[in-house]
Amino acid sequence: MMTRPAAPGLRVRKWDAGRWSEAPDAVVTEEPLQLMLDGEPLSVVMRTPGQDIELALGLFYAEGIARSLDAIKSLRISAESGESDPGIHVDASIVESNHIDVRMATRPPRKPERSMLASSACGVCGAVMIEDLRRDLAKLQDGPSVDAALLPRLVERLRSGQGVFERTGGLHAAGLFTASGEEICVREDVGRHNAVDKVVGRMLLEGRLPARDAILVVSGRAGYEIVQKAITAGIAVVAAVGAPSSLAVALAREFGQTLVGFLRGERFNVYSAPERLTR
């Protein structure tokens, strides 16, 4: 299912150089998604509808609830979302809109201590303590050797895959690429961390985690939650168009991740593990 912008027909008043006018416009859709775990409420995620299965699985992977498809007995999703995917069970008989219920085949190694609201601006809202954010993280392996000159081209490829952004200007994107620059997966969402969850969820469905040889490119800044999710997925190289946060840099350095920020034009800064970038 493709990510969908706002319903057609939205009109706005524009102010331009001292004059008012009316014009059609499109804004990105942001809606709640209710996640259930074994029939109990787990989280309400604010997201852009589309690839909801990937989003749910990516979030479950990041939270340490399910690190393989074998841990999931079934996944039921509301009929209105229209999602379906071979390899997992989708029950379209559920009538509540924007609702996913995941049944575990095995007991989760970790279950969040409380239900959480994850807004489009927050990807770690379910963590109770700062220590929880480092749970289950391991030092990254060597990962790929990447030509530094390749990174700016990956931003161009990421933007070329942002169809909804071109119409709304309001979406973030996350893209996974090979060390030679081939696109593996690109996803959009109003929340940058949701876009990463969708990418990781797709890789989980395809049995390609940990993604040790891949490069993650994200629009916007590189916050702590982006780095955390990438380390959990085994991704050793992360490049962001915007600035990293101090906590993101500290985490990347602690676990040996190559973190690139301010990737604009032919320039960028490397904040940790620069040895993976060659020329």
URBELCOR-V851487 format. One record per residue. N is the residue number from 1. RES is the residue in one small letter. D_FIRST is the distance of its C-alpha to the first C-alpha in Angstrom with 1 decimal. Layout:
BEGIN
N;RES;D_FIRST + N;RES;D_FIRST
END
This chain:
BEGIN
1;m;0.0 + 2;m;3.8 + 3;t;6.6 + 4;r;8.7 + 5;p;12.5 + 6;a;15.2 + 7;a;15.9 + 8;p;18.0 + 9;g;21.7 + 10;l;22.5 + 11;r;26.0 + 12;v;28.0 + 13;r;31.7 + 14;k;32.4 + 15;w;35.6 + 16;d;36.6 + 17;a;40.1 + 18;g;41.8 + 19;r;40.1 + 20;w;37.5 + 21;s;34.9 + 22;e;31.9 + 23;a;28.6 + 24;p;24.9 + 25;d;22.7 + 26;a;19.1 + 27;v;18.6 + 28;v;15.7 + 29;t;14.3 + 30;e;15.7 + 31;e;15.4 + 32;p;16.8 + 33;l;15.2 + 34;q;18.0 + 35;l;18.4 + 36;m;20.9 + 37;l;22.9 + 38;d;24.9 + 39;g;24.8 + 40;e;26.0 + 41;p;24.4 + 42;l;23.7 + 43;s;21.9 + 44;v;20.3 + 45;v;17.9 + 46;m;17.4 + 47;r;14.2 + 48;t;11.6 + 49;p;8.7 + 50;g;5.5 + 51;q;6.0 + 52;d;8.7 + 53;i;10.0 + 54;e;10.8 + 55;l;12.3 + 56;a;14.4 + 57;l;15.6 + 58;g;16.4 + 59;l;18.3 + 60;f;20.1 + 61;y;21.1 + 62;a;22.5 + 63;e;24.3 + 64;g;25.9 + 65;i;24.7 + 66;a;23.1 + 67;r;23.8 + 68;s;22.7 + 69;l;20.5 + 70;d;23.9 + 71;a;24.5 + 72;i;21.7 + 73;k;22.7 + 74;s;19.6 + 75;l;16.5 + 76;r;15.8 + 77;i;13.1 + 78;s;13.4 + 79;a;12.4 + 80;e;11.3 + 81;s;8.3 + 82;g;7.0 + 83;e;6.2 + 84;s;8.3 + 85;d;9.9 + 86;p;13.4 + 87;g;16.2 + 88;i;15.6 + 89;h;16.3 + 90;v;13.9 + 91;d;15.9 + 92;a;14.4 + 93;s;17.9 + 94;i;17.9 + 95;v;18.3 + 96;e;18.2 + 97;s;15.3 + 98;n;13.7 + 99;h;15.5 + 100;i;15.3 + 101;d;18.4 + 102;v;19.3 + 103;r;22.5 + 104;m;24.4 + 105;a;26.3 + 106;t;28.8 + 107;r;30.1 + 108;p;28.2 + 109;p;30.5 + 110;r;29.9 + 111;k;28.8 + 112;p;28.7 + 113;e;31.9 + 114;r;30.4 + 115;s;27.3 + 116;m;25.8 + 117;l;24.1 + 118;a;22.0 + 119;s;21.7 + 120;s;19.7 + 121;a;23.0 + 122;c;23.9 + 123;g;22.6 + 124;v;25.7 + 125;c;26.5 + 126;g;27.0 + 127;a;29.9 + 128;v;33.3 + 129;m;35.4 + 130;i;35.3 + 131;e;36.2 + 132;d;33.0 + 133;l;31.1 + 134;r;32.9 + 135;r;32.5 + 136;d;31.8 + 137;l;31.7 + 138;a;33.7 + 139;k;35.2 + 140;l;32.9 + 141;q;34.0 + 142;d;35.1 + 143;g;31.7 + 144;p;31.3 + 145;s;33.9 + 146;v;32.3 + 147;d;34.0 + 148;a;34.2 + 149;a;33.8 + 150;l;30.3 + 151;l;28.8 + 152;p;29.0 + 153;r;27.1 + 154;l;24.2 + 155;v;23.9 + 156;e;23.7 + 157;r;21.0 + 158;l;19.0 + 159;r;19.5 + 160;s;18.6 + 161;g;15.1 + 162;q;14.8 + 163;g;13.6 + 164;v;13.2 + 165;f;16.4 + 166;e;18.2 + 167;r;17.7 + 168;t;18.3 + 169;g;20.3 + 170;g;19.1 + 171;l;16.6 + 172;h;17.5 + 173;a;16.2 + 174;a;17.0 + 175;g;17.4 + 176;l;18.9 + 177;f;21.4 + 178;t;24.2 + 179;a;27.8 + 180;s;28.2 + 181;g;25.3 + 182;e;22.6 + 183;e;19.0 + 184;i;17.5 + 185;c;14.3 + 186;v;13.5 + 187;r;11.5 + 188;e;12.1 + 189;d;13.1 + 190;v;16.0 + 191;g;17.7 + 192;r;18.7 + 193;h;19.1 + 194;n;15.6 + 195;a;14.4 + 196;v;16.9 + 197;d;15.8 + 198;k;12.3 + 199;v;14.1 + 200;v;16.6 + 201;g;14.3 + 202;r;12.8 + 203;m;16.5 + 204;l;17.5 + 205;l;15.2 + 206;e;16.8 + 207;g;20.2 + 208;r;21.0 + 209;l;22.4 + 210;p;24.7 + 211;a;23.6 + 212;r;27.3 + 213;d;27.3 + 214;a;24.3 + 215;i;24.5 + 216;l;22.2 + 217;v;22.2 + 218;v;21.2 + 219;s;21.6 + 220;g;24.1 + 221;r;26.6 + 222;a;26.9 + 223;g;27.6 + 224;y;28.8 + 225;e;25.5 + 226;i;23.9 + 227;v;26.9 + 228;q;27.0 + 229;k;23.4 + 230;a;24.1 + 231;i;27.4 + 232;t;26.0 + 233;a;23.6 + 234;g;26.6 + 235;i;25.7 + 236;a;29.1 + 237;v;28.3 + 238;v;26.5 + 239;a;26.8 + 240;a;26.1 + 241;v;26.6 + 242;g;28.4 + 243;a;31.1 + 244;p;31.2 + 245;s;32.8 + 246;s;36.0 + 247;l;34.4 + 248;a;31.7 + 249;v;34.6 + 250;a;36.7 + 251;l;34.0 + 252;a;33.2 + 253;r;36.9 + 254;e;37.5 + 255;f;35.0 + 256;g;35.5 + 257;q;32.2 + 258;t;32.4 + 259;l;31.3 + 260;v;31.1 + 261;g;31.0 + 262;f;31.6 + 263;l;29.9 + 264;r;30.7 + 265;g;32.0 + 266;e;34.2 + 267;r;35.1 + 268;f;34.0 + 269;n;35.7 + 270;v;35.6 + 271;y;36.2 + 272;s;36.5 + 273;a;37.0 + 274;p;37.6 + 275;e;38.9 + 276;r;35.5 + 277;l;35.5 + 278;t;37.9 + 279;r;39.3
END
